[in-house]
Amino acid sequence: MAHGAHRSPLLPPRPDVTLARDCEQCLGWGTVVTRDGHHELCHACQPGPARGESGSPRP
C-alpha cells in the first residue's frame, strides 16, 4: 500500500530567530504551541505566507 508524504508533527517550522529575539508572544523562540500541541510560527514576529496550516496569514 502506498502512502503520500505526511508532515512530521515532531519537527517544528523553522523561524527566523533574529526577528523573534525581543518578541513577548513567543519569548524569542519564533514558534508557539497550539492547543492541539503543534508548533506554529509566531504570528507576532514571523512574517510571510508560511503562517498557519492553510498557508494564509491570520489576523
Buried (B, 14 or more C-beta within 10 A) or exposed (E): EEEEEEEEEEEBBEBBBEBBEEBEBBEBBBBBEEEEEBBBBBBEBBEEEEBEEEEEBEE
